[in-house]
Amino acid sequence: MTAARYDLTIDQGSDFSLELTVKENGTAKSLTKWHGRAHLRKNKEDTATAATFSFDMNHDEAGNQPAESTGKMTMSLPYTTTDDLAAGIYHYDVEIYYNNSATAATAETISAVTQVKRLFGGTATVTREITR
């Protein structure tokens, strides 16, 4: 299946977060050993990353790992990152990847990644902060 399109608006100098529920065949997907990754880039072909989203996978509001899977993950950028972004339009996509080691992959452990699924992507408009 093709990844969905979802355009974002991010306020420069503010915290940004988006809670997502990942479903498979209409049911919340277990995200155990799954991790998220997403980058902002000014142009689709850029090798430089303007920002990297952080992900909190499969946790309840208290930050605890739930007994059964909720399929929930939260992607976010702190204000310290959005403050450094120039106002304008960026491109992004969101992927989840499965890692047998249950920890996020690094350059050294990328061989442990056995599946990658692109969920969605689109443009991210960073609006100019006035109070700075």
Buried (B, 14 or more C-beta within 10 A) or exposed (E): EEBEEBEBEBBBBEEBEBEBEBEEEEEBBBBEBBBBBBBBBBEEEEEEEBBEBBBBBBBEEEEEEEEEBBBBBBBBBEBEBBEEBEEEEBBBBBBBBBBEEEEBBEEEEEEBBEEEBBBBBBBBBBBEBEEE
